[in-house]
Amino acid sequence: MTHLGALMFPDKEKIEEFLLREAPSPVTSRELMAHFNVDEGVAGEFISLLDDLTQEGRIVEIKGGRYAHPSRVGLVAGRLTMHRDGFGFVVSASIDTPDIFIGHREIGSAMHSDFVVARVERHGKKPSGRIIRILKRGASRIMGRLRMRKKYALVVPIDERYYRNIYVHRDDLGGAADGQIVQVEITSYPIEDDVPEGIVIHVLGNPGDEDTEAGAIALKHDVHIDFPGEVQQAAKRIPKKVKKSDIDSREDLRELPFVTIDGESAKDFDDAVQIDLTDDGSFILRVAIADVSHYVKPGSKIDIEAYARGTSTYFPDRVFPMLPEALSNNLCSLVPREDRLAMVAEMEFSRGGRRKAERFFPASIRSIHRLTYNEVARVLDDPDSEEADSLRDVAPALFNMWELARVIRARRKERGSIDFDLPEAEIVLDLQGQPEDIVRSERNRAHFLIEEFMIAANEAVAEFLEDKRIPAPFRVHEEPDDLKIQGFRNFIHNFGYYLGSVGKVKPADLQELASRTEGKPEERVISQMMLRSMKKAHYYPENLGHFGLASTHYLHFTSPIRRYPDLLVHRILKKAVGKGRMTKKFKEKLHSELEEQCFHLSSRERVSESAEREAVSWKKCQFMRDKVGEEFWGFVTGVATFGFFVELEQYFVDGLVHVSSLKDDFYHFSEEAQALIGERNRLTYRIGDKVRITVERVDVERRQIDFKLITEEKEVDLAKVPKKSNRLKKKGRRRG
């Protein structure tokens, strides 16, 4: 129940559940109040609760002021996803509700990404309907190209899913010129077939310019580019050096040989590590994390902007940081030979990697080396190397660290933690920011070392707070949905693999499968499909465990320079280990605040990831645009009704082979086999196949690369091809 002073309200979930399963028909607010014994004196507050549920699309209000669950009155609430050709789909948050097709004439005044209610008018496997209500507009700011007219201007959205141009009065151009890329804020949304109206709020520059394109991608995804003036002024007031009084007020660990281990181009150093051995052979590991919370106080100008950003966003050629550079690259960064403030997780491990004890405290440190992953890996690989000799003051500690990381990793794998050690694309840029190569970003032993230490620290802090029943932004990863796992089972069956368990899948089952596919040609595609079958990790004010890590307690503590949830954890942890006492009232208030914060920060993480993906696609298209007509080998990584995607073997670049380019047969998409299958020749193209293609077209603006199959002769394993009579799904029929 929800508390309001001394009064009790039903939770939103209880109201939703009642309307879904118990209410015999749509009910009025009075009937709901009677059912839940809500006092007349708080009728207004209860109506506000119903309004919230309605705005969230979890219940609907129909004629006569009656309330119902959408599914019981033929309605679906969800996000409208448009296609550039003018039709769209309403995507419900419920996995049990299929997407609802919305034809062009049934869109009304809705726009891409709006939260809407649709009435389902045709049921079945491909339900369709029409939009009857807009609950919440999805976008108030849109990126586009300015087109001048005699008396007005139009902004043509870059994202073609916003298929309506935006009208701008000549007085509202903000100094923009014809053809420039701008961001427009919508001031008036369309009514039926009208165009939306807006004002230019940001002029990025001319198309093709690197800063313009990067800025356009960032703003399109709502990533903040520049810090507001008041934040910049606050950053200027930050001291350049750590104050002596701050050092004196905490444990002094400056004599301990901490080191940072990061990438070659890293500028912000969140974490430093140090290790000791005890007389009985146990390890004492200290993970020191930059004490951002000492400088960024709740409610300050810098804090408000950091929360709005939620995270730093990394493009191949630039970073949009969460914190101003005075903090991220200077005072908070654990640079070598400088006094720095840190929060330390001190953990004792047995020789077998079992955590025996832990302690958390504020400290001052002074790291002695800024090491890179490659440097450390070379030392670990060859103790007699020149590299090891040049780092002889820390080399013994590095070997002890590796020994501890190795046994911790073994224990983690033993409990079923899933490792997706897939190589990623590293885009190599020239001095002008243009991509000159795309190479595999391989991980070495130093990466694994730091990864294990960070996971260990995160788990230790999470367990500590959970034991004290203190709410925190836990990093939760729930069990996958049965339907998605069943689809994954069907998919791996095509490769001759099976999941060991029957019924609910366990992390150990997936880890065992990952081990069996290691080094095989199908390893990458099976790992990718495994990832797609699982839920996305997110932040939540209660500990629900982490499925992928097979961890009972997990949160993010180790990167407060670039992730706001980590900053929240530091504040909470400081209070938990401080002299003050956390009252029950404080914990309840904290939990209430965290509910909204976790939702916001999970959303900001997704925003950042989507922007980063597009930025990588942009650079990949730039790299491939002079390779049109060239031939490459690649692997099929995805199949759909309209064709299949191929990732090049030489580069981490993928493109589409459209089904219309397959001239030799009619091809149908088999959902069961995840394949395109020829109607006559039974030729099949499925995930994992190796094919040779030519680059046919590169559209940098749309971030699209089209391939064409060079040869259509390939061996067919008929045992793995579904029979034509009853297995083929009759969709995606194409012939050139």
C-alpha positions in Angstrom: 0.0 0.0 0.0 1.1 3.6 -0.7 1.3 5.9 2.4 0.0 9.5 2.3 0.5 10.8 5.8 -1.6 8.5 8.0 -3.7 7.4 5.1 -3.3 4.2 3.0 -3.6 4.0 -0.8 -3.6 0.9 -2.9 -0.4 0.5 -4.9 -0.6 1.2 -8.7 0.1 -2.5 -9.3 -2.9 -3.5 -7.2 -5.2 -1.2 -9.1 -3.9 -2.5 -12.4 -4.2 -6.1 -11.3 -7.8 -5.6 -10.1 -8.9 -4.1 -13.4 -7.1 -6.8 -15.4 -8.3 -9.9 -13.5 -11.2 -9.1 -11.0 -13.3 -6.2 -12.2 -16.4 -7.7 -14.0 -16.7 -4.5 -16.2 -15.3 -1.0 -16.5 -15.7 0.8 -13.1 -15.9 4.4 -11.9 -13.5 6.0 -9.5 -16.2 5.8 -6.8 -16.4 2.0 -7.3 -12.6 1.7 -7.1 -12.5 3.8 -3.9 -15.2 1.5 -2.4 -13.3 -1.6 -3.4 -10.0 -0.5 -1.9 -11.7 1.2 1.1 -10.3 4.7 0.2 -11.5 7.5 2.5 -13.7 10.2 0.9 -11.4 12.8 2.3 -8.6 11.9 -0.1 -10.7 11.4 -3.2 -8.7 14.1 -5.0 -5.4 12.4 -4.3 -6.8 9.0 -5.4 -8.0 10.5 -8.7 -4.5 11.9 -9.2 -3.2 8.3 -8.7 -5.7 7.1 -11.4 -4.5 10.0 -13.7 -0.9 8.8 -13.3 -1.9 5.3 -14.2 -3.8 6.6 -17.2 -0.9 8.7 -18.4 1.4 5.7 -18.1 -1.0 3.7 -20.3 -1.5 1.0 -17.6 -5.2 1.7 -17.4 -7.6 3.7 -19.6 -10.5 6.0 -19.0 -13.5 5.4 -21.3 -16.9 6.9 -21.8 -18.8 7.7 -18.6 -15.6 8.3 -16.6 -15.1 4.5 -16.2 -11.7 2.9 -15.9 -10.6 -0.4 -17.4 -7.5 -2.4 -18.2 -6.6 -1.7 -21.9 -6.5 -5.3 -22.9 -10.1 -5.9 -21.7 -11.6 -3.2 -23.9 -9.6 -3.8 -27.1 -7.1 -1.1 -26.5 -3.3 -1.1 -26.4 -1.1 1.6 -24.9 2.5 1.9 -26.1 5.2 3.8 -27.9 4.5 4.6 -31.6 7.4 3.6 -33.8 7.1 5.1 -37.3 8.4 4.1 -40.6 9.6 6.7 -43.1 6.9 5.7 -45.5 4.2 6.9 -43.1 2.9 3.8 -41.3 3.9 2.6 -37.9 3.5 0.2 -35.0 2.4 0.7 -31.4 4.8 -1.2 -29.3 3.5 -2.2 -25.8 5.7 -2.5 -22.8 4.0 -5.9 -22.2 5.9 -8.8 -23.9 2.6 -10.7 -24.2 1.1 -7.9 -26.4 2.0 -8.1 -30.1 2.9 -4.9 -31.9 -0.1 -3.2 -33.5 0.2 -2.1 -37.1 -1.1 1.5 -37.7 -1.7 2.5 -41.3 -1.0 6.0 -42.6 -4.6 7.1 -42.5 -5.0 5.8 -38.9 -2.0 7.8 -37.4 -3.9 11.0 -36.9 -1.8 13.7 -35.4 0.6 11.3 -33.6 4.3 11.5 -34.3 7.2 9.0 -34.0 8.0 8.1 -30.4 4.7 9.4 -29.0 3.1 7.4 -26.2 -0.4 6.6 -27.5 -3.5 4.4 -27.1 -4.6 2.4 -30.1 -7.9 0.6 -30.7 -7.3 -2.8 -32.1 -9.6 -3.3 -35.1 -8.2 -6.4 -36.6 -6.9 -9.3 -34.5 -4.8 -12.3 -35.3 -1.1 -12.8 -35.9 -0.8 -9.3 -37.5 -3.2 -7.1 -35.5 -3.9 -3.6 -36.8 -5.7 -0.6 -35.4 -5.9 3.2 -35.2 -4.7 5.7 -32.7 -7.4 7.2 -30.6 -5.4 9.1 -28.0 -2.0 10.6 -27.5 -0.9 10.2 -23.8 2.4 11.9 -24.0 4.5 13.4 -26.8 7.7 11.6 -27.3 9.9 14.3 -28.7 9.9 18.1 -28.2 13.2 18.7 -30.0 14.1 17.4 -33.4 17.2 17.6 -35.6 16.9 18.6 -39.2 18.1 20.5 -42.3 16.8 24.0 -42.7 15.0 24.8 -46.0 14.2 28.5 -46.7 11.0 29.6 -48.4 10.0 33.2 -49.2 8.0 33.9 -46.1 8.9 31.0 -43.8 11.2 28.1 -43.4 10.9 24.3 -43.0 13.0 22.0 -41.0 13.3 18.6 -42.7 13.9 16.0 -40.0 17.1 14.0 -40.3 15.4 11.0 -38.7 12.9 10.1 -41.5 10.6 8.5 -39.1 9.5 12.0 -38.3 7.9 12.3 -41.7 6.3 15.7 -41.2 8.4 18.8 -41.9 8.4 21.5 -39.2 7.2 25.0 -39.9 9.4 27.8 -38.6 8.6 31.5 -38.8 11.4 33.7 -40.2 11.7 35.5 -36.9 12.5 32.2 -35.2 15.5 31.0 -37.2 18.2 31.8 -34.6 20.6 33.0 -37.3 20.5 29.8 -39.2 21.1 29.8 -43.0 19.5 27.7 -45.7 20.8 24.1 -45.7 22.3 24.1 -42.3 21.7 21.5 -39.7 19.6 22.8 -36.8 17.7 21.6 -33.7 14.2 22.8 -33.5 11.9 22.9 -30.5 8.3 22.1 -31.3 5.9 24.9 -30.0 2.7 23.5 -31.6 2.0 19.9 -32.4 0.0 18.9 -35.5 -3.8 18.5 -35.6 -4.7 15.7 -38.0 -2.8 16.5 -41.2 -1.3 19.9 -40.2 2.5 20.4 -39.8 4.0 20.9 -36.4 5.5 24.4 -35.7 8.7 25.2 -33.9 11.6 27.5 -33.3 15.3 27.0 -34.0 17.2 26.6 -30.7 20.6 25.3 -31.8 22.5 25.9 -35.1 25.1 23.1 -35.5 26.5 24.1 -38.9 26.9 22.8 -42.4 26.3 19.1 -43.4 29.4 17.0 -43.7 31.4 19.0 -41.1 32.7 16.6 -38.4 31.6 18.8 -35.4 28.2 19.3 -37.0 27.6 15.7 -37.7 28.8 14.6 -34.2 26.7 17.3 -32.6 23.6 16.3 -34.7 23.9 12.7 -33.5 24.3 13.7 -29.9 21.3 16.1 -29.9 19.2 13.7 -31.9 19.5 11.3 -29.0 19.2 14.0 -26.3 22.9 13.8 -25.3 24.0 17.1 -23.8 26.8 18.8 -25.8 28.0 21.9 -23.9 27.8 22.6 -20.2 25.5 25.6 -19.3 27.3 28.8 -18.4 26.5 28.5 -14.7 28.0 25.0 -14.6 31.2 26.2 -16.3 31.4 29.1 -13.8 31.0 26.6 -10.9 33.7 24.4 -12.4 36.1 27.4 -12.6 35.7 27.8 -8.8 36.9 24.2 -8.1 40.4 24.2 -6.6 43.3 22.9 -8.6 44.9 21.0 -5.7 43.6 18.8 -2.9 43.3 20.7 0.3 45.5 19.6 3.2 42.5 19.7 5.6 40.7 17.2 3.3 43.8 14.8 3.5 44.0 15.2 7.3 40.3 14.2 7.7 40.6 10.7 6.3 42.9 7.7 6.2 46.2 8.4 4.6 47.2 5.7 2.1 49.6 7.9 0.1 52.6 5.6 0.9 50.9 2.6 -0.6 51.9 1.8 -4.2 48.6 2.3 -6.0 48.6 2.0 -9.8 46.0 2.8 -12.4 45.6 0.5 -15.4 43.6 1.9 -18.3 43.5 2.2 -22.1 46.2 4.0 -24.1 44.0 7.1 -24.7 42.2 7.3 -21.4 42.2 10.7 -19.7 39.9 10.2 -16.7 41.2 7.7 -14.2 38.3 6.5 -11.9 40.1 3.6 -10.2 43.5 2.6 -8.8 44.5 -0.8 -7.3 47.0 -2.0 -4.7 47.7 -5.5 -3.2 49.4 -7.0 -0.2 50.0 -10.5 0.9 49.4 -11.6 4.5 51.5 -14.0 6.5 49.0 -16.8 5.9 49.0 -16.2 2.2 45.8 -14.3 1.9 45.5 -11.3 -0.4 44.6 -7.8 0.8 43.2 -6.0 -2.3 42.5 -2.3 -2.1 40.4 -0.7 -4.9 40.5 3.1 -4.6 37.8 5.0 -6.5 37.9 8.7 -7.2 35.9 10.5 -4.5 33.7 12.6 -6.8 31.0 12.9 -4.0 33.4 15.1 -2.0 33.4 17.8 -4.7 29.9 17.3 -6.3 27.3 18.1 -3.6 23.7 17.2 -4.0 21.6 20.0 -5.6 24.7 22.0 -6.8 24.8 23.3 -10.3 27.3 20.7 -11.3 25.3 17.9 -9.7 22.0 18.9 -11.4 23.7 18.8 -14.8 25.5 15.6 -14.1 22.2 13.9 -13.1 20.5 15.3 -16.2 23.3 13.7 -18.3 23.4 10.5 -16.3 26.5 9.2 -17.9 29.4 10.2 -20.1 28.9 9.4 -23.8 31.8 8.1 -25.9 32.0 8.7 -29.7 35.0 7.3 -31.7 36.4 10.9 -32.0 35.2 12.7 -28.9 33.6 12.4 -25.4 30.6 14.2 -24.0 31.5 14.0 -20.3 29.1 13.8 -17.4 31.3 16.2 -15.4 33.3 19.3 -16.4 36.9 18.7 -17.4 38.1 20.4 -14.2 36.8 17.4 -12.3 36.8 14.5 -14.8 40.3 15.0 -16.1 41.9 16.9 -13.2 40.9 17.0 -9.6 39.0 13.7 -9.4 41.2 11.8 -11.8 43.7 9.5 -10.0 46.7 10.8 -12.0 50.1 9.6 -10.9 52.2 11.4 -8.3 49.4 13.7 -7.2 47.5 13.6 -4.0 43.9 12.5 -4.6 40.8 11.8 -2.5 39.2 8.3 -2.9 36.7 5.9 -1.5 38.4 2.6 -0.8 37.1 -0.9 -0.9 39.5 -3.0 1.1 38.9 -6.7 0.7 40.7 -9.8 2.1 40.6 -12.9 -0.1 41.8 -16.5 0.6 44.3 -18.1 -1.7 41.3 -19.7 -3.4 39.7 -16.4 -4.2 37.0 -16.4 -1.5 36.2 -13.0 0.0 36.8 -13.3 3.8 36.3 -9.7 4.9 35.8 -6.2 3.6 36.0 -2.6 4.8 35.0 0.7 3.1 36.4 4.1 4.0 37.4 7.5 2.6 41.1 7.9 2.1 43.8 9.9 0.4 46.1 8.2 -2.1 48.9 9.0 -4.5 49.2 6.6 -7.4 52.8 5.8 -8.5 52.2 4.7 -12.1 49.7 5.3 -15.0 49.9 1.9 -16.6 48.1 0.7 -19.8 46.5 -2.6 -20.4 49.1 -3.5 -23.0 52.0 -2.6 -20.7 50.7 -4.8 -17.9 49.9 -7.6 -20.3 53.4 -7.6 -21.7 54.8 -7.8 -18.1 52.5 -10.7 -17.2 53.3 -12.5 -20.5 57.0 -12.2 -20.1 58.5 -11.6 -16.6 62.0 -11.3 -18.1 61.0 -8.7 -20.7 62.5 -5.1 -20.8 59.0 -3.9 -19.9 59.0 -6.0 -16.7 62.5 -4.7 -15.9 61.4 -1.0 -16.4 58.5 -1.6 -14.0 60.4 -3.7 -11.5 59.0 -1.6 -8.6 55.5 -2.8 -9.3 56.0 -6.0 -11.3 55.8 -8.3 -8.3 52.5 -6.7 -7.3 51.2 -7.1 -10.8 51.9 -10.9 -10.6 50.2 -11.1 -7.3 47.2 -9.2 -8.7 47.0 -11.6 -11.7 47.1 -14.6 -9.3 44.2 -13.2 -7.3 42.2 -12.1 -10.4 42.7 -15.6 -11.9 41.2 -17.4 -8.9 38.4 -14.9 -8.5 37.5 -15.4 -12.1 37.6 -19.2 -11.7 35.1 -18.9 -8.8 32.9 -16.6 -10.7 32.8 -19.0 -13.7 32.1 -21.9 -11.3 29.0 -20.3 -10.0 27.8 -19.8 -13.6 28.7 -16.2 -14.5 28.4 -15.7 -18.2 31.4 -14.2 -20.0 30.8 -12.6 -23.4 34.4 -12.2 -24.4 33.5 -10.9 -27.9 36.0 -8.7 -29.8 34.7 -5.3 -30.6 35.4 -2.8 -33.3 38.1 -0.2 -32.7 37.9 2.6 -35.2 41.4 4.1 -36.0 41.2 7.8 -36.9 43.7 10.0 -38.7 44.6 13.5 -37.6 41.5 14.9 -39.3 39.2 12.5 -37.4 38.5 10.4 -40.5 38.5 6.6 -40.1 41.6 5.0 -41.7 41.1 1.5 -40.4 38.7 -0.7 -38.3 40.5 -3.3 -36.2 39.6 -5.9 -33.6 39.8 -4.5 -30.1 41.3 -7.6 -28.4 41.2 -8.0 -24.6 44.2 -9.2 -22.8 45.0 -10.5 -19.3 45.2 -6.9 -17.9 41.6 -6.2 -19.0 40.5 -9.4 -17.2 42.5 -8.4 -14.1 40.8 -5.0 -13.7 37.4 -6.4 -14.7 37.6 -9.0 -11.9 38.7 -6.4 -9.3 35.9 -4.0 -10.3 33.2 -6.7 -10.1 34.6 -7.8 -6.7 34.4 -4.3 -5.4 30.9 -3.8 -6.8 29.6 -7.0 -5.2 31.2 -6.3 -1.9 29.6 -2.8 -1.6 26.2 -4.2 -2.8 26.3 -7.0 -0.2 27.3 -4.5 2.6 24.4 -2.2 1.8 21.9 -5.0 1.4 23.0 -6.5 4.8 22.2 -3.2 6.4 18.9 -3.0 4.5 20.0 0.3 2.9 18.3 1.2 -0.4 20.7 1.9 -3.3 20.7 2.0 -7.1 21.4 -1.7 -7.4 22.3 -3.0 -10.9 19.8 -5.7 -11.5 19.5 -8.2 -14.3 16.4 -10.4 -14.1 15.9 -13.9 -15.5 15.2 -14.0 -19.2 11.6 -14.5 -20.4 10.6 -18.1 -21.2 9.4 -17.3 -24.7 12.8 -15.7 -25.6 14.7 -18.6 -24.2 12.6 -21.0 -26.1 13.3 -19.1 -29.3 17.0 -19.2 -28.4 16.8 -23.0 -27.8 15.3 -23.4 -31.3 18.0 -21.2 -32.8 21.0 -23.1 -31.3 19.3 -26.4 -32.3 20.1 -25.5 -35.9 23.8 -25.7 -35.0 23.4 -28.9 -33.1 23.5 -27.4 -29.6 21.1 -27.9 -26.7 20.7 -26.1 -23.3 21.4 -28.5 -20.5 18.5 -27.7 -18.3 14.8 -28.4 -18.8 12.4 -25.6 -17.7 13.9 -22.4 -16.2 17.3 -21.7 -17.6 20.2 -21.0 -15.2 23.2 -18.8 -15.8 25.4 -21.9 -15.6 23.5 -23.4 -18.6 24.4 -20.4 -20.8 28.0 -20.3 -19.5 28.4 -24.0 -20.4 27.1 -23.3 -23.9 29.4 -20.3 -24.3 32.3 -22.6 -23.4 31.3 -25.3 -25.9 31.1 -22.7 -28.7 34.4 -21.0 -27.8 36.7 -20.9 -30.9 34.0 -22.3 -33.2 32.9 -20.4 -36.3 29.4 -20.0 -34.8 30.7 -18.6 -31.5 30.0 -14.9 -32.3 26.5 -15.3 -33.7 25.4 -17.7 -30.9 26.8 -15.2 -28.3 25.0 -12.3 -30.0 21.7 -14.3 -30.0 22.2 -15.3 -26.4 22.5 -11.6 -25.5 19.3 -10.8 -27.4 17.4 -13.5 -25.6 18.2 -11.9 -22.2 16.7 -8.9 -20.5 18.6 -5.6 -20.3 20.3 -4.8 -17.0 19.0 -1.7 -15.3 19.0 0.3 -12.0 16.5 -0.5 -9.2 16.2 0.6 -5.6 16.1 -3.0 -4.3 18.5 -5.8 -4.8 17.1 -8.4 -7.3 20.4 -10.0 -8.1 22.3 -10.1 -11.5 21.4 -13.1 -13.7 24.3 -12.6 -16.2 26.9 -12.4 -13.5 25.2 -15.1 -11.4 25.6 -12.7 -8.6 23.2 -12.3 -5.6 24.3 -8.7 -5.0 25.5 -6.2 -7.5 25.7 -2.4 -8.1 28.0 0.1 -9.7 30.5 1.7 -7.4 33.7 2.0 -9.5 33.1 4.7 -12.1 31.6 7.9 -10.5 33.4 10.2 -12.9 31.4 8.8 -15.8 28.3 7.2 -14.2 25.9 9.0 -11.9 24.5 5.9 -10.2 28.1 5.3 -8.9 28.1 8.8 -7.5 24.8 8.0 -5.7 26.3 4.8 -4.3 29.3 6.8 -2.9 27.0 9.2 -1.1 25.0 6.4 0.4 28.1 4.3 1.3 29.7 7.3 3.0 26.6 7.8 5.2 26.5 4.1 5.9 30.1 3.9 7.2 30.0 7.4 8.8 29.2 8.2 12.4 25.6 9.1 11.8 22.8 6.6 12.0 20.4 5.8 9.2 16.9 6.0 10.6 14.0 4.0 9.2 12.4 7.3 8.1 15.6 8.2 6.2 15.7 4.8 4.4 12.1 5.2 3.4 12.7 8.7 2.0 15.9 7.4 0.2 13.9 4.5 -1.4 11.2 6.9 -2.6 13.8 9.2 -4.2 15.7 6.2 -5.8 12.6 4.9 -7.6 12.5 8.0 -9.8 16.3 8.3 -10.0 16.8 4.7 -11.1 14.2 5.0 -13.8 15.8 8.2 -15.1 19.3 6.9 -15.0 18.4 3.6 -16.7 16.8 5.8 -19.4 19.8 8.0 -19.8 22.0 4.9 -20.1 19.9 3.7 -23.1 20.0 7.2 -24.6 23.8 7.2 -24.4 24.1 3.7 -25.9 21.9 4.6 -28.8 23.9 7.7 -29.6 27.2 5.7 -29.3 25.9 3.1 -31.7 24.9 5.7 -34.3 28.3 7.4 -34.0 30.1 4.1 -34.7 27.8 3.5 -37.7 28.6 7.0 -39.0 32.3 6.3 -38.8 31.9 2.9 -40.4 30.0 4.4 -43.3 32.7 7.0 -43.7 35.2 4.2 -43.8 33.3 2.2 -46.4 32.3 4.9 -48.8 35.4 4.6 -50.9 35.1 0.8 -51.0 32.0 0.6 -53.2 32.6 -2.1 -55.8 35.2 -4.0 -53.7 34.7 -7.6 -52.7 34.9 -9.1 -49.2 34.1 -12.3 -47.3 31.7 -12.1 -44.4 29.3 -14.0 -42.1 25.5 -13.7 -42.0 24.7 -12.2 -38.6 20.9 -11.6 -38.9 18.1 -12.7 -41.1 14.7 -11.0 -41.7 11.9 -11.0 -44.2 13.6 -8.3 -46.3 17.1 -9.9 -46.5 20.1 -10.8 -44.4 22.9 -8.8 -42.7 26.5 -9.7 -43.3 29.4 -8.7 -41.1 32.7 -8.5 -43.0 35.5 -10.8 -42.0 38.2 -8.2 -42.6 36.4 -5.4 -40.8 33.8 -5.1 -38.1 31.3 -3.6 -40.6 27.9 -5.0 -41.4 25.6 -4.3 -44.3 22.3 -5.6 -45.8 21.9 -8.1 -48.7 18.3 -7.2 -49.7 16.1 -10.1 -50.6 15.2 -8.3 -53.9 18.8 -8.8 -55.0 18.6 -12.6 -54.9 17.5 -13.2 -58.5 17.6 -17.0 -58.7 14.5 -17.9 -56.7 11.6 -16.8 -54.5 12.9 -16.6 -50.9 10.8 -17.1 -47.8 11.8 -16.2 -44.2 11.6 -19.2 -41.8 11.3 -17.9 -38.3 12.1 -21.4 -36.9 15.4 -21.8 -38.8 16.1 -18.0 -38.8 16.9 -18.4 -42.5 15.8 -17.3 -45.9 15.0 -20.4 -47.9 14.6 -20.7 -51.7 11.2 -22.0 -52.8 12.5 -24.2 -55.6 16.2 -24.7 -55.1 16.0 -25.0 -51.3 19.1 -22.8 -51.0 19.3 -21.3 -47.6 20.9 -18.3 -46.1 21.1 -18.4 -42.3 23.0 -16.9 -39.4 26.6 -18.1 -39.4 26.9 -18.8 -43.2 30.1 -17.5 -44.8 29.3 -15.6 -48.0 31.2 -13.4 -50.5 29.8 -9.9 -51.2 30.5 -6.8 -53.1 29.8 -3.3 -51.5 27.0 -1.9 -53.6 26.0 1.3 -51.9 27.0 3.4 -48.9 24.7 6.1 -47.6 26.5 8.0 -44.9 23.6 10.3 -44.0 21.2 7.3 -43.4 24.0 5.2 -41.9 23.2 2.4 -44.3 25.5 0.0 -46.2 24.1 -2.3 -48.9 25.9 -5.4 -50.1 25.2 -7.7 -53.0 25.9 -11.4 -53.0 28.6 -12.3 -55.6 27.8 -16.0 -55.9 24.6 -17.8 -55.1 26.1 -21.3 -55.2 26.6 -22.8 -51.8 26.3 -26.2 -50.2 22.9 -26.9 -48.6 22.6 -29.0 -45.5 19.1 -30.3 -46.2 18.9 -31.9 -42.7 18.8 -28.4 -41.2 16.3 -26.9 -43.7 12.7 -27.1 -42.7 10.4 -29.0 -45.0 8.6 -26.8 -47.6 5.2 -28.3 -46.9 4.6 -27.2 -43.4 7.6 -25.3 -42.0 8.0 -22.3 -44.3 6.5 -19.0 -43.0 4.9 -17.4 -46.0 6.3 -13.9 -45.7 9.0 -11.8 -47.2 8.2 -13.1 -50.7 10.5 -11.4 -53.1 12.0 -11.9 -56.5 14.1 -9.4 -58.3 
